[in-house]
């Protein structure tokens, strides 16, 4: 019963959208870099930045969920 009360508290989903957006960026960056690698192109710099930005957004969302920010 206490688990349901903890889930219903306001602010329980803080940072969820930011974390989800971060995961989407990581997936897109990974897929794009694999397609570039498969196609034989060498320029993967922007995709590494896309993955890094996704990881950063995921970390910010996780910190918001814990209440650090």
PyMOL Python script that loads the backbone (N, CA, C, O; Angstrom):
from pymol import cmd

cmd.read_pdbstr("""\
ATOM      1  N   UNK A   1       0.823  -1.182   0.000  1.00  0.00           N
ATOM      2  CA  UNK A   1       0.000   0.000   0.000  1.00  0.00           C
ATOM      3  C   UNK A   1       0.870   1.250   0.000  1.00  0.00           C
ATOM      4  O   UNK A   1       0.534   2.236  -0.657  1.00  0.00           O
ATOM      5  N   UNK A   2       1.979   1.224   0.724  1.00  0.00           N
ATOM      6  CA  UNK A   2       2.830   2.414   0.783  1.00  0.00           C
ATOM      7  C   UNK A   2       3.503   2.695  -0.554  1.00  0.00           C
ATOM      8  O   UNK A   2       3.864   3.839  -0.832  1.00  0.00           O
ATOM      9  N   UNK A   3       3.680   1.661  -1.395  1.00  0.00           N
ATOM     10  CA  UNK A   3       4.283   1.883  -2.711  1.00  0.00           C
ATOM     11  C   UNK A   3       3.370   2.721  -3.592  1.00  0.00           C
ATOM     12  O   UNK A   3       3.844   3.561  -4.358  1.00  0.00           O
ATOM     13  N   UNK A   4       2.074   2.501  -3.490  1.00  0.00           N
ATOM     14  CA  UNK A   4       1.127   3.274  -4.286  1.00  0.00           C
ATOM     15  C   UNK A   4       1.092   4.713  -3.821  1.00  0.00           C
ATOM     16  O   UNK A   4       0.929   5.619  -4.638  1.00  0.00           O
ATOM     17  N   UNK A   5       1.240   4.944  -2.539  1.00  0.00           N
ATOM     18  CA  UNK A   5       1.256   6.308  -2.016  1.00  0.00           C
ATOM     19  C   UNK A   5       2.507   7.028  -2.477  1.00  0.00           C
ATOM     20  O   UNK A   5       2.450   8.217  -2.791  1.00  0.00           O
ATOM     21  N   UNK A   6       3.642   6.332  -2.527  1.00  0.00           N
ATOM     22  CA  UNK A   6       4.889   6.949  -2.970  1.00  0.00           C
ATOM     23  C   UNK A   6       4.820   7.318  -4.444  1.00  0.00           C
ATOM     24  O   UNK A   6       5.385   8.335  -4.848  1.00  0.00           O
ATOM     25  N   UNK A   7       4.135   6.509  -5.261  1.00  0.00           N
ATOM     26  CA  UNK A   7       4.010   6.811  -6.681  1.00  0.00           C
ATOM     27  C   UNK A   7       3.062   7.967  -6.934  1.00  0.00           C
ATOM     28  O   UNK A   7       3.192   8.664  -7.940  1.00  0.00           O
ATOM     29  N   UNK A   8       2.108   8.181  -6.037  1.00  0.00           N
ATOM     30  CA  UNK A   8       1.113   9.228  -6.237  1.00  0.00           C
ATOM     31  C   UNK A   8       1.570  10.589  -5.720  1.00  0.00           C
ATOM     32  O   UNK A   8       0.854  11.578  -5.877  1.00  0.00           O
ATOM     33  N   UNK A   9       2.731  10.652  -5.116  1.00  0.00           N
ATOM     34  CA  UNK A   9       3.196  11.933  -4.591  1.00  0.00           C
ATOM     35  C   UNK A   9       3.526  12.890  -5.720  1.00  0.00           C
ATOM     36  O   UNK A   9       4.026  12.470  -6.764  1.00  0.00           O
ATOM     37  N   UNK A  10       3.249  14.185  -5.520  1.00  0.00           N
ATOM     38  CA  UNK A  10       3.576  15.146  -6.571  1.00  0.00           C
ATOM     39  C   UNK A  10       5.081  15.219  -6.803  1.00  0.00           C
ATOM     40  O   UNK A  10       5.867  15.179  -5.856  1.00  0.00           O
ATOM     41  N   UNK A  11       5.470  15.326  -8.057  1.00  0.00           N
ATOM     42  CA  UNK A  11       6.888  15.419  -8.383  1.00  0.00           C
ATOM     43  C   UNK A  11       7.575  14.075  -8.526  1.00  0.00           C
ATOM     44  O   UNK A  11       8.798  14.018  -8.654  1.00  0.00           O
ATOM     45  N   UNK A  12       6.801  12.979  -8.505  1.00  0.00           N
ATOM     46  CA  UNK A  12       7.413  11.653  -8.612  1.00  0.00           C
ATOM     47  C   UNK A  12       7.981  11.413 -10.009  1.00  0.00           C
ATOM     48  O   UNK A  12       8.887  10.597 -10.179  1.00  0.00           O
ATOM     49  N   UNK A  13       7.457  12.114 -11.001  1.00  0.00           N
ATOM     50  CA  UNK A  13       7.917  11.916 -12.368  1.00  0.00           C
ATOM     51  C   UNK A  13       8.796  13.058 -12.849  1.00  0.00           C
ATOM     52  O   UNK A  13       8.920  13.276 -14.054  1.00  0.00           O
ATOM     53  N   UNK A  14       9.395  13.776 -11.943  1.00  0.00           N
ATOM     54  CA  UNK A  14      10.261  14.877 -12.343  1.00  0.00           C
ATOM     55  C   UNK A  14      11.431  14.354 -13.141  1.00  0.00           C
ATOM     56  O   UNK A  14      12.056  13.362 -12.769  1.00  0.00           O
ATOM     57  N   UNK A  15      11.727  15.027 -14.245  1.00  0.00           N
ATOM     58  CA  UNK A  15      12.873  14.654 -15.064  1.00  0.00           C
ATOM     59  C   UNK A  15      12.614  13.527 -16.035  1.00  0.00           C
ATOM     60  O   UNK A  15      13.526  13.108 -16.748  1.00  0.00           O
ATOM     61  N   UNK A  16      11.379  13.021 -16.083  1.00  0.00           N
ATOM     62  CA  UNK A  16      11.087  11.882 -16.960  1.00  0.00           C
ATOM     63  C   UNK A  16      11.180  12.274 -18.434  1.00  0.00           C
ATOM     64  O   UNK A  16      11.705  11.508 -19.243  1.00  0.00           O
ATOM     65  N   UNK A  17      10.684  13.437 -18.787  1.00  0.00           N
ATOM     66  CA  UNK A  17      10.709  13.865 -20.184  1.00  0.00           C
ATOM     67  C   UNK A  17      12.143  14.151 -20.622  1.00  0.00           C
ATOM     68  O   UNK A  17      12.526  13.833 -21.748  1.00  0.00           O
ATOM     69  N   UNK A  18      12.927  14.745 -19.742  1.00  0.00           N
ATOM     70  CA  UNK A  18      14.323  15.037 -20.066  1.00  0.00           C
ATOM     71  C   UNK A  18      15.102  13.739 -20.249  1.00  0.00           C
ATOM     72  O   UNK A  18      15.902  13.619 -21.177  1.00  0.00           O
ATOM     73  N   UNK A  19      14.872  12.769 -19.368  1.00  0.00           N
ATOM     74  CA  UNK A  19      15.550  11.476 -19.511  1.00  0.00           C
ATOM     75  C   UNK A  19      15.119  10.770 -20.782  1.00  0.00           C
ATOM     76  O   UNK A  19      15.953  10.185 -21.474  1.00  0.00           O
ATOM     77  N   UNK A  20      13.839  10.812 -21.103  1.00  0.00           N
ATOM     78  CA  UNK A  20      13.348  10.183 -22.319  1.00  0.00           C
ATOM     79  C   UNK A  20      13.963  10.829 -23.557  1.00  0.00           C
ATOM     80  O   UNK A  20      14.359  10.128 -24.489  1.00  0.00           O
ATOM     81  N   UNK A  21      14.046  12.152 -23.575  1.00  0.00           N
ATOM     82  CA  UNK A  21      14.667  12.846 -24.693  1.00  0.00           C
ATOM     83  C   UNK A  21      16.143  12.470 -24.807  1.00  0.00           C
ATOM     84  O   UNK A  21      16.662  12.323 -25.913  1.00  0.00           O
ATOM     85  N   UNK A  22      16.817  12.316 -23.671  1.00  0.00           N
ATOM     86  CA  UNK A  22      18.213  11.885 -23.677  1.00  0.00           C
ATOM     87  C   UNK A  22      18.381  10.496 -24.258  1.00  0.00           C
ATOM     88  O   UNK A  22      19.312  10.251 -25.024  1.00  0.00           O
ATOM     89  N   UNK A  23      17.494   9.589 -23.903  1.00  0.00           N
ATOM     90  CA  UNK A  23      17.552   8.221 -24.439  1.00  0.00           C
ATOM     91  C   UNK A  23      17.312   8.231 -25.944  1.00  0.00           C
ATOM     92  O   UNK A  23      17.972   7.500 -26.682  1.00  0.00           O
ATOM     93  N   UNK A  24      16.372   9.054 -26.404  1.00  0.00           N
ATOM     94  CA  UNK A  24      16.095   9.149 -27.836  1.00  0.00           C
ATOM     95  C   UNK A  24      17.330   9.676 -28.576  1.00  0.00           C
ATOM     96  O   UNK A  24      17.670   9.171 -29.646  1.00  0.00           O
ATOM     97  N   UNK A  25      17.998  10.680 -28.017  1.00  0.00           N
ATOM     98  CA  UNK A  25      19.204  11.206 -28.660  1.00  0.00           C
ATOM     99  C   UNK A  25      20.311  10.161 -28.724  1.00  0.00           C
ATOM    100  O   UNK A  25      21.012  10.061 -29.731  1.00  0.00           O
ATOM    101  N   UNK A  26      20.473   9.389 -27.667  1.00  0.00           N
ATOM    102  CA  UNK A  26      21.497   8.338 -27.670  1.00  0.00           C
ATOM    103  C   UNK A  26      21.177   7.292 -28.733  1.00  0.00           C
ATOM    104  O   UNK A  26      22.064   6.857 -29.467  1.00  0.00           O
ATOM    105  N   UNK A  27      19.921   6.890 -28.816  1.00  0.00           N
ATOM    106  CA  UNK A  27      19.538   5.887 -29.811  1.00  0.00           C
ATOM    107  C   UNK A  27      19.733   6.425 -31.222  1.00  0.00           C
ATOM    108  O   UNK A  27      20.267   5.725 -32.082  1.00  0.00           O
ATOM    109  N   UNK A  28      19.307   7.655 -31.469  1.00  0.00           N
ATOM    110  CA  UNK A  28      19.479   8.234 -32.799  1.00  0.00           C
ATOM    111  C   UNK A  28      20.957   8.391 -33.162  1.00  0.00           C
ATOM    112  O   UNK A  28      21.355   8.100 -34.290  1.00  0.00           O
ATOM    113  N   UNK A  29      21.758   8.844 -32.218  1.00  0.00           N
ATOM    114  CA  UNK A  29      23.186   8.981 -32.485  1.00  0.00           C
ATOM    115  C   UNK A  29      23.851   7.651 -32.768  1.00  0.00           C
ATOM    116  O   UNK A  29      24.707   7.553 -33.647  1.00  0.00           O
ATOM    117  N   UNK A  30      23.460   6.624 -32.027  1.00  0.00           N
ATOM    118  CA  UNK A  30      24.027   5.293 -32.237  1.00  0.00           C
ATOM    119  C   UNK A  30      23.619   4.727 -33.596  1.00  0.00           C
ATOM    120  O   UNK A  30      24.453   4.192 -34.326  1.00  0.00           O
ATOM    121  N   UNK A  31      22.335   4.847 -33.932  1.00  0.00           N
ATOM    122  CA  UNK A  31      21.873   4.332 -35.218  1.00  0.00           C
ATOM    123  C   UNK A  31      22.516   5.083 -36.381  1.00  0.00           C
ATOM    124  O   UNK A  31      22.929   4.470 -37.366  1.00  0.00           O
ATOM    125  N   UNK A  32      22.601   6.398 -36.268  1.00  0.00           N
ATOM    126  CA  UNK A  32      23.221   7.178 -37.336  1.00  0.00           C
ATOM    127  C   UNK A  32      24.699   6.830 -37.506  1.00  0.00           C
ATOM    128  O   UNK A  32      25.190   6.715 -38.629  1.00  0.00           O
ATOM    129  N   UNK A  33      25.396   6.667 -36.402  1.00  0.00           N
ATOM    130  CA  UNK A  33      26.823   6.330 -36.519  1.00  0.00           C
ATOM    131  C   UNK A  33      27.015   4.935 -37.106  1.00  0.00           C
ATOM    132  O   UNK A  33      27.961   4.704 -37.859  1.00  0.00           O
ATOM    133  N   UNK A  34      26.119   3.999 -36.763  1.00  0.00           N
ATOM    134  CA  UNK A  34      26.229   2.668 -37.358  1.00  0.00           C
ATOM    135  C   UNK A  34      25.924   2.702 -38.850  1.00  0.00           C
ATOM    136  O   UNK A  34      26.562   1.989 -39.625  1.00  0.00           O
ATOM    137  N   UNK A  35      24.960   3.519 -39.263  1.00  0.00           N
ATOM    138  CA  UNK A  35      24.664   3.637 -40.688  1.00  0.00           C
ATOM    139  C   UNK A  35      25.814   4.290 -41.443  1.00  0.00           C
ATOM    140  O   UNK A  35      26.129   3.894 -42.566  1.00  0.00           O
ATOM    141  N   UNK A  36      26.445   5.299 -40.823  1.00  0.00           N
ATOM    142  CA  UNK A  36      27.597   5.930 -41.467  1.00  0.00           C
ATOM    143  C   UNK A  36      28.748   4.939 -41.587  1.00  0.00           C
ATOM    144  O   UNK A  36      29.440   4.908 -42.604  1.00  0.00           O
ATOM    145  N   UNK A  37      28.952   4.133 -40.555  1.00  0.00           N
ATOM    146  CA  UNK A  37      30.014   3.130 -40.570  1.00  0.00           C
ATOM    147  C   UNK A  37      29.732   2.072 -41.636  1.00  0.00           C
ATOM    148  O   UNK A  37      30.635   1.632 -42.348  1.00  0.00           O
ATOM    149  N   UNK A  38      28.466   1.676 -41.733  1.00  0.00           N
ATOM    150  CA  UNK A  38      28.079   0.668 -42.728  1.00  0.00           C
ATOM    151  C   UNK A  38      28.232   1.219 -44.150  1.00  0.00           C
ATOM    152  O   UNK A  38      28.594   0.484 -45.068  1.00  0.00           O
ATOM    153  N   UNK A  39      27.954   2.513 -44.324  1.00  0.00           N
ATOM    154  CA  UNK A  39      28.068   3.115 -45.637  1.00  0.00           C
ATOM    155  C   UNK A  39      29.494   3.425 -46.043  1.00  0.00           C
ATOM    156  O   UNK A  39      29.747   3.746 -47.204  1.00  0.00           O
ATOM    157  N   UNK A  40      30.414   3.336 -45.128  1.00  0.00           N
ATOM    158  CA  UNK A  40      31.817   3.558 -45.435  1.00  0.00           C
ATOM    159  C   UNK A  40      32.281   4.989 -45.257  1.00  0.00           C
ATOM    160  O   UNK A  40      33.382   5.338 -45.683  1.00  0.00           O
ATOM    161  N   UNK A  41      31.461   5.825 -44.636  1.00  0.00           N
ATOM    162  CA  UNK A  41      31.855   7.212 -44.402  1.00  0.00           C
ATOM    163  C   UNK A  41      32.635   7.302 -43.095  1.00  0.00           C
ATOM    164  O   UNK A  41      32.395   6.532 -42.165  1.00  0.00           O
ATOM    165  N   UNK A  42      33.569   8.249 -43.033  1.00  0.00           N
ATOM    166  CA  UNK A  42      34.445   8.319 -41.869  1.00  0.00           C
ATOM    167  C   UNK A  42      34.039   9.398 -40.872  1.00  0.00           C
ATOM    168  O   UNK A  42      34.549   9.398 -39.752  1.00  0.00           O
ATOM    169  N   UNK A  43      33.149  10.311 -41.227  1.00  0.00           N
ATOM    170  CA  UNK A  43      32.808  11.442 -40.365  1.00  0.00           C
ATOM    171  C   UNK A  43      31.765  11.028 -39.326  1.00  0.00           C
ATOM    172  O   UNK A  43      30.569  11.021 -39.617  1.00  0.00           O
ATOM    173  N   UNK A  44      32.213  10.684 -38.121  1.00  0.00           N
ATOM    174  CA  UNK A  44      31.297  10.295 -37.054  1.00  0.00           C
ATOM    175  C   UNK A  44      31.287  11.315 -35.926  1.00  0.00           C
ATOM    176  O   UNK A  44      30.653  11.087 -34.896  1.00  0.00           O
ATOM    177  N   UNK A  45      31.978  12.434 -36.102  1.00  0.00           N
ATOM    178  CA  UNK A  45      32.068  13.453 -35.054  1.00  0.00           C
ATOM    179  C   UNK A  45      30.730  13.975 -34.568  1.00  0.00           C
ATOM    180  O   UNK A  45      30.500  14.015 -33.359  1.00  0.00           O
ATOM    181  N   UNK A  46      29.820  14.384 -35.479  1.00  0.00           N
ATOM    182  CA  UNK A  46      28.532  14.897 -35.013  1.00  0.00           C
ATOM    183  C   UNK A  46      27.714  13.853 -34.258  1.00  0.00           C
ATOM    184  O   UNK A  46      26.946  14.197 -33.360  1.00  0.00           O
ATOM    185  N   UNK A  47      27.872  12.595 -34.612  1.00  0.00           N
ATOM    186  CA  UNK A  47      27.087  11.554 -33.959  1.00  0.00           C
ATOM    187  C   UNK A  47      27.615  11.256 -32.565  1.00  0.00           C
ATOM    188  O   UNK A  47      26.851  10.898 -31.669  1.00  0.00           O
ATOM    189  N   UNK A  48      28.908  11.403 -32.384  1.00  0.00           N
ATOM    190  CA  UNK A  48      29.477  11.254 -31.039  1.00  0.00           C
ATOM    191  C   UNK A  48      28.967  12.388 -30.147  1.00  0.00           C
ATOM    192  O   UNK A  48      28.661  12.171 -28.974  1.00  0.00           O
ATOM    193  N   UNK A  49      28.879  13.585 -30.701  1.00  0.00           N
ATOM    194  CA  UNK A  49      28.326  14.710 -29.938  1.00  0.00           C
ATOM    195  C   UNK A  49      26.853  14.498 -29.623  1.00  0.00           C
ATOM    196  O   UNK A  49      26.389  14.885 -28.551  1.00  0.00           O
ATOM    197  N   UNK A  50      26.114  13.889 -30.541  1.00  0.00           N
ATOM    198  CA  UNK A  50      24.705  13.594 -30.315  1.00  0.00           C
ATOM    199  C   UNK A  50      24.544  12.585 -29.174  1.00  0.00           C
ATOM    200  O   UNK A  50      23.663  12.735 -28.327  1.00  0.00           O
ATOM    201  N   UNK A  51      25.388  11.572 -29.158  1.00  0.00           N
ATOM    202  CA  UNK A  51      25.350  10.582 -28.078  1.00  0.00           C
ATOM    203  C   UNK A  51      25.739  11.225 -26.752  1.00  0.00           C
ATOM    204  O   UNK A  51      25.115  10.952 -25.726  1.00  0.00           O
ATOM    205  N   UNK A  52      26.765  12.077 -26.764  1.00  0.00           N
ATOM    206  CA  UNK A  52      27.200  12.752 -25.536  1.00  0.00           C
ATOM    207  C   UNK A  52      26.111  13.682 -25.009  1.00  0.00           C
ATOM    208  O   UNK A  52      25.892  13.752 -23.799  1.00  0.00           O
ATOM    209  N   UNK A  53      25.429  14.393 -25.899  1.00  0.00           N
ATOM    210  CA  UNK A  53      24.338  15.275 -25.474  1.00  0.00           C
ATOM    211  C   UNK A  53      23.198  14.458 -24.873  1.00  0.00           C
ATOM    212  O   UNK A  53      22.581  14.883 -23.896  1.00  0.00           O
ATOM    213  N   UNK A  54      22.913  13.294 -25.447  1.00  0.00           N
ATOM    214  CA  UNK A  54      21.879  12.429 -24.893  1.00  0.00           C
ATOM    215  C   UNK A  54      22.234  11.913 -23.509  1.00  0.00           C
ATOM    216  O   UNK A  54      21.381  11.851 -22.624  1.00  0.00           O
ATOM    217  N   UNK A  55      23.493  11.545 -23.324  1.00  0.00           N
ATOM    218  CA  UNK A  55      23.929  11.088 -21.999  1.00  0.00           C
ATOM    219  C   UNK A  55      23.870  12.219 -20.976  1.00  0.00           C
ATOM    220  O   UNK A  55      23.515  12.004 -19.817  1.00  0.00           O
ATOM    221  N   UNK A  56      24.222  13.425 -21.417  1.00  0.00           N
ATOM    222  CA  UNK A  56      24.143  14.578 -20.521  1.00  0.00           C
ATOM    223  C   UNK A  56      22.697  14.860 -20.119  1.00  0.00           C
ATOM    224  O   UNK A  56      22.419  15.101 -18.944  1.00  0.00           O
ATOM    225  N   UNK A  57      21.778  14.832 -21.080  1.00  0.00           N
ATOM    226  CA  UNK A  57      20.370  15.056 -20.750  1.00  0.00           C
ATOM    227  C   UNK A  57      19.823  13.963 -19.848  1.00  0.00           C
ATOM    228  O   UNK A  57      19.030  14.246 -18.950  1.00  0.00           O
ATOM    229  N   UNK A  58      20.228  12.729 -20.070  1.00  0.00           N
ATOM    230  CA  UNK A  58      19.785  11.649 -19.197  1.00  0.00           C
ATOM    231  C   UNK A  58      20.283  11.869 -17.765  1.00  0.00           C
ATOM    232  O   UNK A  58      19.548  11.644 -16.804  1.00  0.00           O
ATOM    233  N   UNK A  59      21.530  12.307 -17.635  1.00  0.00           N
ATOM    234  CA  UNK A  59      22.078  12.558 -16.299  1.00  0.00           C
ATOM    235  C   UNK A  59      21.347  13.702 -15.609  1.00  0.00           C
ATOM    236  O   UNK A  59      21.079  13.633 -14.409  1.00  0.00           O
ATOM    237  N   UNK A  60      21.023  14.753 -16.359  1.00  0.00           N
ATOM    238  CA  UNK A  60      20.279  15.878 -15.774  1.00  0.00           C
ATOM    239  C   UNK A  60      18.899  15.413 -15.322  1.00  0.00           C
ATOM    240  O   UNK A  60      18.443  15.783 -14.240  1.00  0.00           O
ATOM    241  N   UNK A  61      18.233  14.606 -16.140  1.00  0.00           N
ATOM    242  CA  UNK A  61      16.928  14.076 -15.753  1.00  0.00           C
ATOM    243  C   UNK A  61      17.003  13.183 -14.528  1.00  0.00           C
ATOM    244  O   UNK A  61      16.108  13.210 -13.683  1.00  0.00           O
ATOM    245  N   UNK A  62      18.060  12.395 -14.425  1.00  0.00           N
ATOM    246  CA  UNK A  62      18.222  11.534 -13.244  1.00  0.00           C
ATOM    247  C   UNK A  62      18.469  12.365 -11.989  1.00  0.00           C
ATOM    248  O   UNK A  62      17.977  12.031 -10.911  1.00  0.00           O
ATOM    249  N   UNK A  63      19.227  13.441 -12.130  1.00  0.00           N
ATOM    250  CA  UNK A  63      19.473  14.322 -10.979  1.00  0.00           C
ATOM    251  C   UNK A  63      18.188  15.040 -10.572  1.00  0.00           C
ATOM    252  O   UNK A  63      17.949  15.245  -9.382  1.00  0.00           O
ATOM    253  N   UNK A  64      17.363  15.424 -11.539  1.00  0.00           N
ATOM    254  CA  UNK A  64      16.091  16.059 -11.220  1.00  0.00           C
ATOM    255  C   UNK A  64      15.172  15.085 -10.504  1.00  0.00           C
ATOM    256  O   UNK A  64      14.428  15.468  -9.602  1.00  0.00           O
ATOM    257  N   UNK A  65      15.227  13.833 -10.908  1.00  0.00           N
ATOM    258  CA  UNK A  65      14.374  12.822 -10.262  1.00  0.00           C
ATOM    259  C   UNK A  65      14.759  12.630  -8.797  1.00  0.00           C
ATOM    260  O   UNK A  65      13.896  12.487  -7.931  1.00  0.00           O
ATOM    261  N   UNK A  66      16.070  12.630  -8.533  1.00  0.00           N
ATOM    262  CA  UNK A  66      16.532  12.481  -7.147  1.00  0.00           C
ATOM    263  C   UNK A  66      16.312  13.729  -6.338  1.00  0.00           C
ATOM    264  O   UNK A  66      16.302  13.666  -5.109  1.00  0.00           O
ATOM    265  N   UNK A  67      16.132  14.872  -6.989  1.00  0.00           N
ATOM    266  CA  UNK A  67      15.913  16.109  -6.277  1.00  0.00           C
ATOM    267  C   UNK A  67      17.178  16.912  -6.067  1.00  0.00           C
ATOM    268  O   UNK A  67      17.191  17.843  -5.262  1.00  0.00           O
ATOM    269  N   UNK A  68      18.250  16.566  -6.780  1.00  0.00           N
ATOM    270  CA  UNK A  68      19.505  17.317  -6.654  1.00  0.00           C
ATOM    271  C   UNK A  68      19.410  18.681  -7.311  1.00  0.00           C
ATOM    272  O   UNK A  68      20.063  19.629  -6.875  1.00  0.00           O
ATOM    273  N   UNK A  69      18.603  18.789  -8.355  1.00  0.00           N
ATOM    274  CA  UNK A  69      18.473  20.066  -9.072  1.00  0.00           C
ATOM    275  C   UNK A  69      17.104  20.637  -8.804  1.00  0.00           C
ATOM    276  O   UNK A  69      16.773  21.710  -9.307  1.00  0.00           O
TER     277      UNK A  69
END
""", "prot")
cmd.dss("prot")
cmd.show_as("cartoon", "prot")
cmd.util.cbc("prot")
cmd.orient("prot")
